């Protein structure tokens, strides 16, 4: 009978041990990172600027699992359009610190506000958010509308909460959910990347870069914390505030997106009838890197119209 308990203990302990032995994000690990670092109240944040120093500022916020490198093609395109583009890694991703705790709206807004203060960015900001970053960008725009020139959302989260399947259960369940994430999420992420491996991309080696995030301690707990926090919030009041403030909004969707289904566009239309919406055919969830020229074309037309 003892061997049964030993087997169970080994099964329970294995994902915890694997997580404990993953690489830590340290100054040495950041030695060859592009861009710069800001030491903020919650930890170190990695960021990078693109484009002319005197251009209008565009701030790009990435999503749940893919750090700021997801913006490379879009940021370079925006820079050619004359924008001064700021991209950064959310805590728990890329070269930023792994910060413990619930990653809710207050958590992400604090990081963004402190980074903008550190970089001397004030107002007339074009906010661009992708996936979960779309939710973060929307909340930021709703909380400080006087600072926002326009809002661009790429396959934005926030139209519905995380409630389905094993990930939904993990999001709702603190202890067991943490274990399930450590045990199952690597395979879930790799399966999703395998589906996208043949897609075109403006970010060289993006699948390998995305998978490499699994090698770092704190990445999977950060994803879990965001699912329990940011991705479980209802953003209808925020979108209503954005509309009432008169902020021009463009939402771009992928017709074949299995992560944020195109049906979310109808919900956004209910919440903010003034929002412009565009759909890219034959596109999935990886809009910023898989369909970069189309994204830039829509953004260019929108910014010229709203500007």
N, C-alpha and C positions, 0 to 999 in steps of 0.2 A: 504493500500500500504506500510505503514511503516513496518508492520510485515514481508513483503517479504524481505525488505532490512536487517532487523534484522536476518532473517533466513540465508540469504546469508553471512552476516558478521560472524555469528556463525560458518557456514561451513568453511569459510576462516580461521577463527581464531583458530579453534580446533586443527589442527596439530601443529600450532605454539605454542599454549599453552602447548600441550603435550610435545613438545621438550624442552620448557623452564623449565618444571617441572621434567625432567629426572635427574638422579643422576649425579653429577659432579665428574670427576676424580681428587682426592685430595691426599695429603700425607696420610690421614687417610684411604682412600680406598686402598692405596698401601701397607698398613701395613703388610699384610700377603702374599704379592706377592712373588713368587719364584725369584731367581736371584738377579740382582742389577739394579741400575739406574745411568744414566749419564746426567748431566745438560749441554745441548748443546745450541747453539745460538738461535735455534728456540723453544726450550722447553726441557722437561724431556723425556728421552728415556729409556724404560725398555729393559733389555737384560739379557741373561743367557748363561753361558758356559757349555759345556758337554765335557767329555773326558780328556785325559792326557794333562798336561800343556805344554809338550814338543812336542806334535804331530803336524803334518802339519795342517794349519788352513783351515777350511771350513766355509764359511759364508752363512747362509740360509736366504733367503728373502721371506716372505709370500705374500699372495695375497690380493685381494680387501677387503674381508670381514672377513676372519678368521685370528686372530692374531697368534703370534709365537707358541702358544700351538699346532698348526697344525703339527709342526715339531717333537714333542716329540718322537714318535716311530722311525722316520728316524734319528734324532740326537743321540739317544741312540745306534742305529745300527752303525752309522758312528763312534761313540766313541769306540765301540768294534773293529772297523777296525783300530783304532789308531789315528783317526782325533781329533783335538781340534776344537770343533764345536761352533760357535757363532750364536745364534738366537736372534732376537730382534723384538719389536713391531713398526710397522710404525706409524707415527703420526696419531691420530684419532682412533687408535685401541688398544685393550688390555689395558695395564697399562701406555702407553705413553700419553703425553699431546695431547689435542685436539687443533690443530693449525689451525687458519683460513687462507683462501686464496686458490689460485689454486694449486692443487697438481700435478704439472707437473714434467718433468724429472729433472729440476734444483732443485726443492723442495726435491725430494727423494734422489738425489745424494748428496745434502748438508748434509742431515741427516746421510747417510751412511758414507760419508767421515769423518765427524766429530766424529762419533762413533768409526771408525777404528783408527783415530788419538788418541782418548781418551784411547783406549785399547792397543795402541802401536802395532797395526797390520800393517805391511809394505807391503811385497810382497809374491810371491809364494802362492797366494790365490786360493783355489777351490771355485768358486762362484756357488751357487745352488739357483735357483729361481723357485717359483711355481706360476702359473697363472700370475697375474699382477707382482708378484715378478720376474717372468722370464723376463719380459720387463725391470724391474729395473736392474736386474743382467746383462742383455745384454748391456744396455746403459753404465753401470759401466765398463764392460769389454772393450767396444769399446773406451771409453774415457781414460782408463788407462791400455792398453794391457800389458805393462811391469810388472804390478803387478799381472797378472792373470796366474795361472798355467793351469787351465782347467775350462770349463763352463758346468754346468749341468742344463737343463731346463725341468721342469715338467709341462706338459700342458701349455706352455707359452702363454701369451697374446702378442700382438704386430704384429700379422699376418694380422689383419684387425682392423678398428676402430669401435667404438660403434655407430651404425647408425640405429638399428632396434627397432620397437615397442615403448612403452611408455618410457622405459629407454633411448632409443636413443633420443627421443624428449626431455626428461628431461636434457640429457647431452648437448643438443644444445641450451637450453633455460634457461637463467640465473634466472629470477624471478619466472616465472610460473613453471619452472623446479624444483626449490628449493621446492616450495609448493607441487608439485606432488611427489617428493621424500619423503617428510615428511608424506604425506597422504597415499601413496601406497606402499612404499618400505617395511615396516614391513611385510605386507601380502605376498609380492613377496618372501622375504627371507624365511619366515616360510613355504611357499608352497614348495620351493626348498628343505628345510630341511626335510620336510615330505616325499618327494620322496626318500631321502637317509637314512631314519631312520632305515631300516633293514640291511644296509650294515655292513660288518665287519669293525672294527676299532682298531687301535693301540693306540688311544687316548680315554681313558675312558670318557664317557659322552660328547663326542664332539658336538653332536647336541644341547644339553642344553647349553654348553659353547658358541656355535655360536649364539644361540638365545638370550643369556644374553647380548650380545653386544648391542642389541636394547635398553637396559635399560639405557645406558649412553648417556648423552648429548654430541653432537658433532660427534657421530658415523655416523649417516646418512648423515649429511653435508660433512663429510670426504669422504664417498663413492661417493657422488655427485661430489665433487671437483676432485676426481681421475678420474671419468668418463669423466668429462670435460677436464681434463688435460692429465694424463699419458695414459689413455686408448683411447684417441683420436689422438695419435701420430703414425706416420708411421715409423716403425723401420727397413725398408729395408736398409738404409745407414749404420745403426749400425751393422747389421748382415754382411754386406759386409766388413766393417772394421774389424770385428772379424775374418772373413775368411782370409783377407789379412795379418793380424797379425800372422796367423798360430796358433791361440788358438784352442786346441782340444775342440770339442763341442759334447755333448750327449743330445738329446731331447727324452723324454719319453712321450708317449701319451696314453690316454685311448680310447679303440675302441668305447665305447658307450658314450663318453663325449658329453653332450648337450650344455655345456658352451663354450668350445674351441673345435669345431668339428675336427675330425681326418683329414679333408680336409686341415687343416692348415699345416699338415706335408709336403704336396706337395709344398706349398708356401715356407716353410723354405728350402726345397731341392733346389728350384730355387734360393733363396737368398744366400744360403751357401751350395753348393754341397758337401763340405768336412764334413759336420756335420753327425755324426752317429745318427741313429734314431731307436727307439724301440717302439713297440706297445704292450700294455698289454690288453689281451682279457678280455671281461666281466668287464671292468673297466670304471667308469664314470670320473667325474672331481676330485673326492677326492683322487687322487692317493697317496699322502703322508701318509694318515691315513687308507684308505680302502685297499690298496695293498702294504703295507710297505715292506714285504719280497721281492716282485718282484722288487720294486724300488731299494732296497739295493743290490739285486743281479746284476742288470744292472749297478749300480754305481760302485760296486766292480770290475766287469769285465772291465769297462771303465777306471777306475783310474789305474788299474794294467797295462792295455795296453798302455795308454797315458803316464803313469809315467815311 
